[in-house]
């Protein structure tokens, strides 16, 4: 047994050579790999449905009992098993953070794995021990199928990587091409704590399809063209350094009698929507339910079967301009006094000390707003000492944060509220209640100061919102 580990797991996928690696490791007397013990259709290997007295039903009910049994019955050898992305996720939650379980990550070129899997499916041959029994076939490349496989693989690899990083563990990485290299395999054995070494890798299993891809794929030229369109390195991904948000549940607004919940986005419409909600029941806005805890809202949900929830989006430029005018420019907003002071002193925000004063003109306001936007650009990218406030955060991040508790079943846009809110009210038995979208006046109309520089900055800052919600260039 290893002094460092109680067991080991080989993270792999179908057609990555995991059978071959298992067979080779099992040639070492102090290592014992037991197969895919959490495969949904068998335990360990095909046509085996029990291990250490635990059958499929018990494994389904208590999957960790099998892991415990494997470790308890290990004897003098270190036990291990293979684990794929579609195996029991409850087990992954247990083994990934455990430093007493060694991690081996086996990888292979995804395209080769895909083609090999398609051939095995066509021929029904998943293992080969003698070349005279080899079956071969040409297969059709299907882009959608390959992309689905690639997405599953990448998501699983990212989860493994993060799990190892956050727990300070290191895995042994081995490629498909290395599993026939006895020196590499012996290095893996030493990593696992084996006191033995191999003179050669296992010779029982044979490579099933040694020819190149052109001989194995019917529509090879189509495959080449299709793959050329794939963004293999995810070059189009927008780097995201914005911190994750919590659900901000205390800010939710609920109606006492009607099953309607408003999940507001800071910096977008709030008071006009609250006034409209209060009017539905003929009460004051102060009688609406807010400042609640999660358990209180869950109780409200149970009392209001068929309840509805919604949030409201504002164009990113209008939202940033409103936040600047209502939270940063005024000198009498205690909640933002520290932010305002830092922006003025450290980031040279050219706004009057006493807020909006006579002699402060539109050209000065434009200069100050641009300086604020440049601050936001660095702030959301994690380049400033100030935290990302909810009023600054992207609407994408705020809605994702809501999802930690509940997702709104309607995401409305401010410009559509006059039509959409009465329709929502009618679905809850409040027909005929109109909505008045009255917003506070800004010191200077946005149209008076907006230009291409501001438009470019806003897109850079809130690129995720533009992409996720389809916002276009702002028009007055």
Phi, psi and omega in degrees: 000152179280145175284334184271328191232151173264337181194172174223155178230136174258109175278121184209189175220171177300140176064037174251002181092017184291328175298317181294316180296320178299314181299321179293314179297326181287352172284348176270129188293340182254015173235142183216096179272128192258011178090200180273082188287347177242024172297134184300338186252354177200177177239108178093287182219166183306141177065019173243125188232016179207145176209130180052038177079006181252121181263183185298320181296315181291323178297323178295320183283317183224079186297331183284344175299323180292318177300315179299319181294322179299316180290318182293330183258023186290329184069225183269002181246153178277119182278153177207174178202165178262142184224125181252169186298334182261015175276173191306113182294338178295328180287321179299321179298333181273316189275330186298316181278357187271111181290347178278357175248113183290143181249127174242127182244113182259127182235158176210153174311119185302326180293319178295320177298317181298311181296318178299320179294319178297320179293316179298323178293319180293318186268339185077009182253111183254344177222146179227124179246347180213128184300334182291345179260008186294136174245141181228160179199153171263138184239162178267131175280129179240113186300314183299323181291318180294318180296322178296315178299318182294320179296317178299316182296312182295320179297319180293318180295321178295320179295317178298314182301313180295319179299321179288319181296315186286345178249005175069034181254161175235136178257162174263114180267134179219135181268159175306321183291343185267349189286351174258007179263107187297329179292320178293316181296322176294327174296320176297318179300318178295321177302321181280353178095012178292143177262011183239168178218155180260148172270335179204157177282167184299136183253003184287314182273146182240150174294130190277323187226078187283351182287167181282169186298328182298331179274351184250347184243124182297309183260056186301315182296320177298320179299316181298316180295319181294318182290334179295337181273347180285140176271081188300324183262010178055046184292337182276357182291137176273118178303139185233110177250006179289132181293151175294148182255153171275178189286343181055042184303320182302339179277351179295147181239123184238149176271139184298317186256316182277142181279067181228127181236129178257126181248085191288151171258123180299136181094350176251186184304131178225293185299317178300324180289318178298317178299319179294317179298316180298321180296333179299326182251005177067037180236169175282155180300334180287348179270352175293154183271123177208172183071022184274162173265168182302318182295326178293319181291323177297321176297318177300318180300317180294327180281346182235071177300140184081014181298157179236154178224152181207160171225169185230128177266147172237145177307135184306324180290315178298322181293313180297320180293319178296317180296317180299315184287326187263337185245328187259315182294315182294147179265359185247033177248090185305325183296336183244013183298318182291318178299315181300317181296316180295318180297321180288316188277322186261327184248012172054042178290116187276067176246150180299144179303323184261018178082207183291114184232160174302142181091001175264113191251173186300322181293324175292321180296320178297315179299318180292320180294320178296319177298321177297318179296321177296323173297313180302321180301316177286324183298311181288343177268005178075028185252009179235165180279345180275141177291161177279108180287157178302323181291341178265332191301154177294150178293331175299312181296323181293319179290323175298322177296318176304322182298343175292342176243304179199144178267140174294137180274355171223130173247108185256158176254146182306318184292347181256000188296325182301327178267320190283321183293316175301324178294320178294318179297319180298325179292344180250015175089016179241068181285148172090000180272110181276165181240133178250112182272074179264115181250151179296148179287143177270156181304321176222137180303140180302323181298337183284335183245346185291142174206186185294327178296316180293317179300318180294318179297315181299319180294320178295320183290313187245042181304320180299319180292320178297318182286316185287326186248000174071026177298145178246179178305135185293138174231135180293000000 
